[in-house]
Amino acid sequence: MKWIDLRSDTVTRPTPAMRKAMAEAEVGDDVYGEDPTVNRLESLAAEMVGTEAAVFAASGTQSNLMGLLAHCQRGDEYIVGQQAHTYRYEGGGAAVLGSIQPQPLDFEKDGSLDLDKVAAVIKPKDFHFARTRLLCLENTQSGKVLPLDYLERAVAFARDRGLGLHLDGARLFNAAVRLGVAPSKISCGFDTVSICLSKGLGAPVGSLLCGRRKLVDRARRWRKLLGGGMRQAGILAAAGIYALEHHVARLAEDHRNAARLAQGLAGIDGLAVDTGTVQTNMVFVSLDPQRDEALQSFLKERGVLVSGRGTYRLVTHLDVSQEDVDTAAQAFRDFFSSAGV
Ligand SMILES: *Cc1c(COP(=O)(O)O)cnc(C)c1O
């Protein structure tokens, strides 16, 4: 059975062409800096993201953590979204391994952090307080694209306040495709940027921390400490190069499919669709949580996988076609028309 898996864009499988690139990759020992394919991926990513350097990491969690550790020392603080992946979904790594204190703030509706609210939580320079060192933004944030003029203001703000600026750009390329700009247009003002190859770009594994050379060098040291120094990693990097060269422009297709899915779900009695926030590859819907179990098993019988409790994040990606989206929407409609009783 071919599943229509809308749980996440992390579920994509490498395509035959990607697997071929992996099989044919030239490799060396990357801890010695001798893997030509990893080196090529790092230069390509740095160029696309518009930074001086980049370092390949095993996951986005690792790459974000390497970034935080490169900026902050024990007793420093970073300001971050309450629902940000870095703060909420990465096991508290910055606190556990870096003794870095988070200062979370609620995201605004558009996925930004209000800079006045950020200013208000920056700690005074006084030994009573942690040292506020870093501002961390996320783009896309729950599928929402941060406006370019906001980013410009955030960069100027961070410079003015002497804060480092980190971007969790797990889905930076989705944002760039949505805006129709080069990714570097979004990321160039940041000191460090984490990007994921294993989301919509379709690589099986891998992320990169891109940024200023000094920070990337520090991050490379942390990567070793975190157990992320991989050897013939060119096999994985080849998938990443393939993804960056072939799977960026096609993200537009995922965005079209998400919009189509939102349309297909709109107007179903019992299901609220947040059509206003569908900007990239995510659609948020909600229903009475008591019907979660029934809905999920109904959909599963029709080959559609979703996850959530009361609210569902439906994600389109490389392995979800337009036809799949129509099938999924129909399955939702069938559930709500038949199981309404
Ligand atoms: C997926 C994701 C990451 C990294 O997750 P890994 O599973 O560790 O690769 C980081 N930030 C955001 C916003 C993500 O969606």
The ligand as a MOL file (V3000), in Angstrom:
LIG
                    3D

  0  0  0     0  0            999 V3000
M  V30 BEGIN CTAB
M  V30 COUNTS 15 15 0 0 0
M  V30 BEGIN ATOM
M  V30 1 C 12.7430 19.6790 11.7140 0
M  V30 2 C 13.1300 20.9650 12.3020 0
M  V30 3 C 14.3830 21.1460 12.8900 0
M  V30 4 C 15.4200 20.0660 12.9990 0
M  V30 5 O 14.9490 18.8240 13.2650 0
M  V30 6 P 15.7740 17.4740 13.0920 0
M  V30 7 O 14.6920 16.4740 13.1140 0
M  V30 8 O 16.6970 17.4080 14.2450 0
M  V30 9 O 16.5150 17.5140 11.8050 0
M  V30 10 C 14.6650 22.3880 13.3930 0
M  V30 11 N 13.7950 23.4030 13.3020 0
M  V30 12 C 12.6000 23.2780 12.7300 0
M  V30 13 C 11.6950 24.4520 12.6380 0
M  V30 14 C 12.2270 22.0520 12.2060 0
M  V30 15 O 11.0190 21.9240 11.6340 0
M  V30 END ATOM
M  V30 BEGIN BOND
M  V30 1 1 1 2
M  V30 2 1 2 3
M  V30 3 2 2 14
M  V30 4 1 3 4
M  V30 5 2 3 10
M  V30 6 1 4 5
M  V30 7 1 5 6
M  V30 8 2 6 7
M  V30 9 1 6 8
M  V30 10 1 6 9
M  V30 11 1 10 11
M  V30 12 2 11 12
M  V30 13 1 12 13
M  V30 14 1 12 14
M  V30 15 1 14 15
M  V30 END BOND
M  V30 END CTAB
M  END
